[in-house]
Amino acid sequence: MSGFALVRNSRPYSIALVVGVLFVAVVLQQYGSRLRNRRQTSEVKTVPPRDGAQPDQICEARIRKALEQPTVPGTPRLELNRGEILARARGESVLFRREPKPNKLSSLAAQLRAELDTSPTPWTALESVLKKTFKNPELLRRILLHEDYFYVDTPTLAVLLTAGISLGQLFTDSEISVTRGNRTRRATRRGRDYVWLDAAPGESEAKLWLFDRVYAGGGPSSEDFHVSIAPVRDSLRANAFQLEHLTDSAVVGRFEYGTRYIQTLLRIEGNQAVFDCERVDGQALRDLRTWRTEARIRELYLAKLRETIESQMDEAVPFDEPKTEEGQQDGKLRLEWRAAYLRGENGFKFNGDNYPVFDPKGRPRQPQVCVDFITDSWERTAGTHFLPRGEERKRVVGRIDFDALEIENRRSVENMLGFASDHPEWFEVLTIPEPERIPFANRHAFFEHLQTAHRDFAVGDVIAILGKRDDERLHYHSFFIVADEPITGIPTLVASNAGRPRIRTWEAEMQNAPRRAIIGRIRPRLRFLSTMVGPN
């Protein structure tokens, strides 16, 4: 086979390739115009010239003035651990102008907090704390919340507390408020926990995240002193942010765009950083506009992919592992399911166990191994899918069909890496040499590498890992990166089917097999993404 034979209605993709290239060119032009015409306060705006001065010179003067303002203490220890903490524990990334102060504690409470902070086995210490505060949520709040903030600045304790503490353990009030970044939401008590009053369809109970500010009654104990960076980072389409100077009213730092760094001034309005100006002109300005236009287009494509991933989460698409196995039979159910579906049946048997063809809502329930989740997500976003119950039993082929490609065992992670490497026009592949692979068990080194090399790991990338599990056999696994941390740029959340489709932290995804390491990364290029989403 020559080239990547994506298909549409079983025709070769040569015509569609030309159309796809033209489509990307048109979209680049359209969105370049749109980005220049935006009027939102969080978007990039050019500083108007004054007295013949250039915008870059005016911004330089503003930045110089901000740098003359006294700095605030910040949170040095958190900044040292920020990347690892937020890649291992669910949290909303914010800057703190100062560290939240611990509450004044009784001798018992102080002892319990000290155990959490210093114990070599913090899970044992947490168990002790929960036992001694079981009927006293106010005491637990005083131990765990600092000025209403769920604040932790060490990775191990952050993972433990975000996994082990719920809002229902901290409060008994009928309603509470949760400030997460620049958004405050109300949650109401339901049973033993809380649910959001403004819950979106399919949203589950209200979860406690790291750096949330949680309170009941009249309001927080003081004005917010955290600053949300994510909205402005996202609007600027930057990779990461290097903090240079933080005051009570401004933030100065360098936003990263690929290998280029642009010094930027942000104003602090309430608990949010807002774009003021950036020092950029000449070729750098032209490069930056191109970067932002392409980043915007990639965002549009990846938003569609994210919708497909969330649809599979809602469907709880099952992992392809039989209830009863004779040896290793992962991957066998998918073939049986497909045969039963095409025969018009509503169920099938394997090793004496019954399996449904559709879920209770009539949606096809096709089992997946991990790499099926990757290719199914791409195909479904491209319009390739099986029709639901009540319609003709057939597979509709959209803009991408991996069944039509000459991939030997397309359900192999190793083969998918090889296929992507053979098609650089569609994928950019990074292979990690064996001596440079870092097992997840060496967590600090693992996350330090992820942060240092964060440009190698972006939202939308597919990650392949390999290593020994408890059975001492080598196992591959693959997943998408679906979120990153706006200050360090480190990838934080991943999506896979490991039992069922879900979005998790690296810690949750890899802790069951800590000897596995990243061996490769597949990054879809814009031409592949534009084909997947289509001209609409």
Secondary structure, DSSP 8 states (H G I E B T S, - for coil): --S----BTTB-SHHHHHHHHHHHHHHHHHHHHHHHT---TTS-------TT--HHHHHHHHHHHHHTS------HHHHHHHHHHHHHS-B--EEESS--------HHHHHHHHHHHH-SSHHHHHHHHHHHTTT-HHHHHHHH-BTTB----SHHHHHHHHHH--HHHH--SSEEEEEETTEEEEEEEETTEEEETT--TT--S----BT-EEE-TT--SS---EEE-HHHHHHHT-SEEEEEEE-SSEEEEEEEETTEEEEEEEEEETTEEEEEEE---HHHHHHHHHHHHHHHHHHHHHHHHHHHHHHHHHHT--BS--SS-SS--TTHHHHHHHHHHHTT-SEEEETTEEEESB-TTS-B---B-HHHHHHHHHHHHTT-EE--TTS-S-EE--S--GGGS--TTTT-HHHHHHHHHT-TTTEEEEE--GGG---TTSHHHHHHHHHHTGGGS-TT-EEEEEEE-TTSSEEEEEEEEEEE-TTT--EEEEEEESSSEEEEEHHHHHTTSTT-EEEEEEEE-HHHHHHHH---
